[in-house]
Amino acid sequence: MILRYRPDDGPPVEFEFIPGELETPDSEAVELIGGEAWGTFEEFGALFFRGSQRARRAALWLCLRRTQPKIRFADLSLRANQIDVDYSSAERERILEVMLADPNLDDETRASLTRDVGEALVSDVEQALDDAGIASDHGLPKDQPEPSEVDASTSPQPA
């Protein structure tokens, strides 16, 4: 997943955060800073996904330690709107698969999930194309004119 952090004193920063790939010192550090909020790494994960600010701050702290090894958890103070969590396209696809596989899911909820997550996936693809300078609707480079926009007087004429 992606953590987006907007510090007061600099540009926004994105971190890839994959809890299952944390090394033992990091997962144990998360357990230690849990305080009364959580005692185990699994409890941390559950709280993180439920939106716990302390858990999300802990995740950000782990990410920041990669470049600022001396940063202390207690020194990391932020507002709730300074950190966002997002998912990659692959993660969204997997989430959708799991949710749609639920046999207790009613048709209305299934359609809503497909629409909402599907729109996010389409948005991801369009953003990637945009970043690459490709018009998502035609596969043309962004600055290329549409075929109908090409002036006939500049096009080669048949002999």
Sequence and secondary structure as in RCSB ss.txt:
>XXXX:A:sequence
MILRYRPDDGPPVEFEFIPGELETPDSEAVELIGGEAWGTFEEFGALFFRGSQRARRAALWLCLRRTQPKIRFAD
LSLRANQIDVDYSSAERERILEVMLADPNLDDETRASLTRDVGEALVSDVEQALDDAGIASDHGLPKDQPEPSEV
DASTSPQPA
>XXXX:A:secstr
 EEEE  TTS  EEEE  GGG  HHHHHHHHHHTTTT SSHHHHHHHHHTT HHHHHHHHHHHHHTT TT  GGG
    GGGEEEE  HHHHHHHHHHHHT TT  HHHHHHHHHHHHHHHHHHHHHHHHHTTB TTTS BTTS  GGGS
 GGGS    
